[in-house]
């Protein structure tokens, strides 16, 4: 189990128009001190130090660098994402959280679909979502939902998947 994924936790160091980056090695960091020790190895020579005070990370900047963190690293360290810090001491607004479990792939199942091969079994897989990307992709079925009310107490939903199989599902509505 890793709590830092590859290329997700990055420190950005800006001086003038130049931006240097320091990427945290992927792996499992047991505690915040271990992560800060790794970070300090890469930024200490630039006049930047990360320490702990009362359960929160403090970044002390004694040089003319502007420091910012990737959204993933900012959340782990307790800082607000997309914030930049200049000369001085800056205390994180939240406590550190390295316990966040990283889900790289999410499988979405739906019982109204035709079964497809998933690994070595057949399952009604709707979509595979790559949690590291925001683009819509890896869709197994396209669902069209049409709702028809035959009476005030019964609702029929019409589902149609990519193979054009038609499925009617009845559900009663209770009015109070």
C-alpha positions as CSV (number, residue, x, y, z in Angstrom):
1,X,0.0,0.0,0.0
2,X,1.4,3.4,-0.9
3,X,0.3,6.8,0.3
4,X,2.3,8.7,-2.2
5,X,1.8,7.8,-5.9
6,X,4.3,8.5,-8.7
7,X,4.4,12.1,-9.9
8,X,1.6,13.3,-7.6
9,X,3.5,15.0,-4.7
10,X,5.6,17.9,-6.0
11,X,7.2,21.0,-4.5
12,X,7.4,23.9,-6.9
13,X,10.2,26.5,-6.2
14,X,9.8,29.7,-8.2
15,X,12.5,32.4,-8.4
16,X,11.9,35.1,-10.9
17,X,10.7,33.3,-14.1
18,X,12.5,30.1,-13.3
19,X,10.5,27.2,-11.7
20,X,12.3,24.2,-10.1
21,X,10.5,21.1,-9.0
22,X,11.2,18.5,-6.4
23,X,9.2,15.4,-6.7
24,X,8.5,13.1,-3.7
25,X,9.5,9.5,-4.3
26,X,6.5,7.2,-4.5
27,X,6.0,4.8,-1.7
28,X,4.6,4.4,1.8
29,X,5.6,7.1,4.4
30,X,4.8,5.8,7.9
31,X,4.5,9.3,9.4
32,X,4.8,12.9,8.6
33,X,8.3,13.2,10.0
34,X,9.5,10.7,7.4
35,X,7.9,12.6,4.6
36,X,9.3,16.0,5.9
37,X,12.8,14.4,6.2
38,X,12.6,13.4,2.5
39,X,11.3,16.9,1.5
40,X,14.0,18.7,3.5
41,X,16.8,16.8,1.7
42,X,15.6,18.4,-1.6
43,X,14.9,21.9,-0.4
44,X,17.2,22.7,2.5
45,X,20.0,23.9,0.2
46,X,17.6,26.6,-1.1
47,X,16.9,28.1,2.4
48,X,13.6,26.2,2.9
49,X,12.8,24.0,5.9
50,X,9.7,22.0,6.8
51,X,9.1,21.2,10.4
52,X,6.2,20.1,12.7
53,X,4.6,22.3,15.4
54,X,1.5,21.2,17.3
55,X,0.5,18.6,14.7
56,X,0.8,21.0,11.8
57,X,3.5,21.5,9.2
58,X,5.5,24.7,9.2
59,X,7.4,25.8,6.2
60,X,10.1,28.4,6.9
61,X,11.4,30.2,3.8
62,X,14.6,32.2,4.3
63,X,15.3,32.9,0.6
64,X,13.6,34.7,-2.3
65,X,11.9,31.5,-3.5
66,X,8.1,31.3,-3.8
67,X,7.1,27.8,-2.6
68,X,3.9,26.0,-3.7
69,X,2.8,22.4,-3.5
70,X,0.9,20.1,-5.9
71,X,-2.7,19.6,-4.7
72,X,-2.0,16.1,-3.5
73,X,1.0,17.1,-1.4
74,X,-0.7,20.2,-0.1
75,X,-3.6,18.1,1.2
76,X,-1.2,15.6,2.8
77,X,0.7,18.4,4.6
78,X,-2.4,20.3,5.6
79,X,-1.9,23.3,3.3
80,X,-4.6,24.7,1.0
81,X,-4.1,23.6,-2.6
82,X,-3.0,26.2,-5.1
83,X,-1.5,28.5,-2.5
84,X,2.0,30.0,-2.8
85,X,4.3,31.0,0.1
86,X,7.1,33.6,0.2
87,X,9.7,34.6,2.8
88,X,8.7,33.9,6.4
89,X,7.1,31.1,8.4
90,X,3.8,29.6,7.2
91,X,1.7,27.2,9.3
92,X,-0.6,24.7,7.6
93,X,-4.2,25.4,8.1
94,X,-5.0,21.7,8.8
95,X,-3.3,18.8,10.5
96,X,-1.3,16.4,8.3
97,X,-3.1,13.3,6.8
98,X,-1.0,10.6,5.3
99,X,-3.7,8.0,6.0
100,X,-5.6,8.9,2.8
101,X,-5.9,5.7,0.8
102,X,-5.1,6.2,-2.9
103,X,-7.6,4.5,-5.2
104,X,-6.0,4.3,-8.6
105,X,-8.8,2.5,-10.4
106,X,-12.5,2.4,-9.6
107,X,-14.8,-0.3,-11.1
108,X,-18.4,0.7,-11.3
109,X,-21.0,-2.2,-11.6
110,X,-24.6,-2.1,-12.5
111,X,-27.0,-5.0,-12.4
112,X,-29.0,-4.0,-15.5
113,X,-26.1,-4.5,-17.9
114,X,-24.9,-7.4,-19.9
115,X,-21.9,-9.2,-18.3
116,X,-18.5,-8.6,-19.7
117,X,-15.1,-10.1,-18.9
118,X,-13.5,-8.5,-15.8
119,X,-10.2,-10.2,-15.0
120,X,-11.1,-13.9,-14.9
121,X,-14.8,-13.5,-14.3
122,X,-17.9,-12.2,-16.0
123,X,-19.5,-9.2,-14.3
124,X,-22.0,-6.3,-15.2
125,X,-19.3,-3.7,-15.5
126,X,-20.5,-0.2,-16.3
127,X,-17.2,1.7,-16.3
128,X,-13.6,1.6,-15.3
129,X,-12.6,5.0,-13.9
130,X,-8.9,5.9,-13.8
131,X,-8.9,8.1,-10.6
132,X,-5.7,9.8,-11.6
133,X,-7.3,11.4,-14.7
134,X,-10.3,13.7,-15.1
135,X,-11.1,12.9,-18.8
136,X,-14.1,10.7,-19.5
137,X,-12.8,7.4,-20.8
138,X,-12.9,3.6,-20.3
139,X,-16.7,3.4,-20.5
140,X,-18.0,-0.1,-21.0
141,X,-21.7,0.8,-21.7
142,X,-23.6,3.9,-22.6
143,X,-26.8,4.0,-20.6
144,X,-29.9,5.9,-21.8
145,X,-32.6,6.3,-19.1
146,X,-36.1,7.2,-19.9
147,X,-38.7,7.4,-17.2
148,X,-42.4,6.9,-17.9
149,X,-45.1,7.2,-15.4
150,X,-48.1,5.0,-16.1
151,X,-50.0,6.0,-13.0
152,X,-49.3,8.2,-10.0
153,X,-48.0,5.2,-8.0
154,X,-46.0,3.3,-10.6
155,X,-42.9,4.4,-12.5
156,X,-41.4,2.5,-15.3
157,X,-37.8,3.1,-16.3
158,X,-36.5,2.1,-19.7
159,X,-32.9,1.2,-19.9
160,X,-31.0,0.7,-23.1
161,X,-27.4,-0.4,-23.3
162,X,-24.9,-0.3,-26.2
163,X,-26.1,-3.7,-27.5
164,X,-29.7,-2.3,-27.8
165,X,-31.2,-4.7,-25.3
166,X,-34.2,-3.2,-23.8
167,X,-34.9,-3.5,-20.0
168,X,-38.0,-2.3,-18.2
169,X,-37.8,-1.9,-14.5
170,X,-40.9,-1.1,-12.4
171,X,-40.8,0.6,-9.1
172,X,-43.7,1.8,-7.1
173,X,-43.8,5.3,-5.7
174,X,-45.6,5.9,-2.4
175,X,-47.2,9.2,-2.0
176,X,-47.8,10.6,1.5
